[in-house]
């Protein structure tokens, strides 16, 4: 494997968790294992194709684990890996900054935020 060169280390971080959906997926997984259908329900704006792609990329980067249960019908769950758990502080900081930003721009953040277990942390 050829070594990649980065201009700044945050590029490496964004390569793994960048984009519209990866941080959202990871935030949901901080609350425990989720099936694909649960993640889709929690993120109604994501397409099934995009969700599958993002999950595969996160798994390839070692940030999440894909758990396949040998049963009929097949059952697959996703969870943060031990390596992925090291992102929890970053994710918490991103959520806190986002809440402050929403308040700055819109006033009451709860007029803008959907009800979610993730948003309960921000109260």
C-alpha positions as CSV (number, residue, x, y, z in Angstrom):
1,X,0.0,0.0,0.0
2,X,1.4,3.4,-1.0
3,X,1.7,5.9,1.8
4,X,-0.7,8.8,1.4
5,X,0.5,12.4,2.1
6,X,-1.7,14.8,4.0
7,X,-1.2,18.6,4.3
8,X,-2.8,18.6,7.7
9,X,-3.9,15.8,10.0
10,X,-7.6,16.8,10.0
11,X,-7.7,15.6,6.4
12,X,-7.2,12.1,7.6
13,X,-10.1,12.5,10.1
14,X,-12.4,13.9,7.4
15,X,-11.4,11.1,5.1
16,X,-12.9,8.6,7.6
17,X,-15.9,10.6,9.1
18,X,-16.4,13.3,6.5
19,X,-19.6,13.8,4.4
20,X,-23.2,14.4,5.2
21,X,-24.1,11.0,6.8
22,X,-21.1,9.3,8.5
23,X,-21.1,11.4,11.7
24,X,-24.9,11.0,11.9
25,X,-24.6,7.3,11.7
26,X,-21.8,7.2,14.2
27,X,-23.8,9.4,16.6
28,X,-26.7,6.9,16.5
29,X,-24.3,4.0,17.1
30,X,-23.0,5.7,20.2
31,X,-26.3,4.7,21.7
32,X,-25.8,1.0,20.9
33,X,-26.2,-1.6,18.2
34,X,-28.6,-0.8,15.3
35,X,-30.0,-2.7,12.4
36,X,-29.9,-1.1,9.0
37,X,-33.7,-0.6,9.1
38,X,-33.4,1.2,12.5
39,X,-30.7,3.5,11.1
40,X,-32.8,4.2,8.0
41,X,-35.8,5.1,10.2
42,X,-33.6,7.4,12.3
43,X,-32.3,9.2,9.2
44,X,-35.3,9.5,6.9
45,X,-33.4,11.7,4.4
46,X,-30.8,9.1,3.5
47,X,-31.3,6.6,0.7
48,X,-30.9,2.9,1.2
49,X,-28.0,2.9,-1.3
50,X,-26.2,5.8,0.5
51,X,-26.7,4.2,3.9
52,X,-25.3,0.9,2.7
53,X,-22.3,2.7,1.1
54,X,-21.5,4.7,4.2
55,X,-21.8,1.7,6.5
56,X,-19.4,-0.3,4.2
57,X,-16.9,2.6,4.2
58,X,-17.0,2.9,8.0
59,X,-16.6,-0.8,8.4
60,X,-13.6,-0.8,6.0
61,X,-12.0,2.0,8.0
62,X,-12.4,-0.1,11.2
63,X,-14.7,2.4,12.9
64,X,-17.8,0.1,13.1
65,X,-18.3,-3.6,13.3
66,X,-20.9,-5.5,11.2
67,X,-22.4,-8.4,13.2
68,X,-24.1,-11.1,11.2
69,X,-26.4,-13.5,13.1
70,X,-26.7,-17.0,11.6
71,X,-30.5,-17.2,11.7
72,X,-33.5,-17.1,9.3
73,X,-34.4,-14.5,8.4
74,X,-30.9,-13.1,8.4
75,X,-30.1,-10.4,11.0
76,X,-27.3,-7.9,10.7
77,X,-26.4,-5.2,13.3
78,X,-23.8,-2.5,13.4
79,X,-22.0,-1.2,16.4
80,X,-19.0,1.1,17.1
81,X,-15.8,-0.8,17.2
82,X,-13.3,-0.1,20.0
83,X,-11.5,2.1,17.6
84,X,-14.7,3.9,16.7
85,X,-15.4,4.6,20.4
86,X,-12.3,6.8,20.3
87,X,-14.4,9.2,18.2
88,X,-17.1,9.8,20.9
89,X,-15.5,12.9,22.3
90,X,-15.2,14.4,18.8
91,X,-18.8,13.5,18.0
92,X,-20.0,15.0,21.3
93,X,-18.1,18.2,20.5
94,X,-19.6,18.4,17.0
95,X,-23.1,18.0,18.5
96,X,-22.5,20.7,21.1
97,X,-21.1,23.1,18.4
98,X,-24.1,22.3,16.2
99,X,-26.6,23.1,19.0
100,X,-24.8,26.4,19.7
101,X,-24.8,27.2,16.0
102,X,-28.5,26.5,15.7
103,X,-29.3,28.7,18.8
104,X,-27.2,31.5,17.3
105,X,-28.9,31.3,13.9
106,X,-32.5,30.3,14.8
107,X,-32.9,31.1,18.5
108,X,-34.6,28.3,20.3
109,X,-32.9,25.1,19.0
110,X,-35.9,23.0,19.9
111,X,-38.0,24.8,17.3
112,X,-35.6,23.4,14.7
113,X,-34.3,20.1,16.1
114,X,-36.4,16.9,15.7
115,X,-37.2,15.0,18.8
116,X,-34.5,12.4,19.2
117,X,-32.6,10.6,21.9
118,X,-29.5,12.3,20.5
119,X,-31.0,15.7,21.0
120,X,-32.0,14.9,24.6
121,X,-28.3,15.3,25.5
122,X,-28.5,18.9,24.5
123,X,-31.2,20.0,27.0
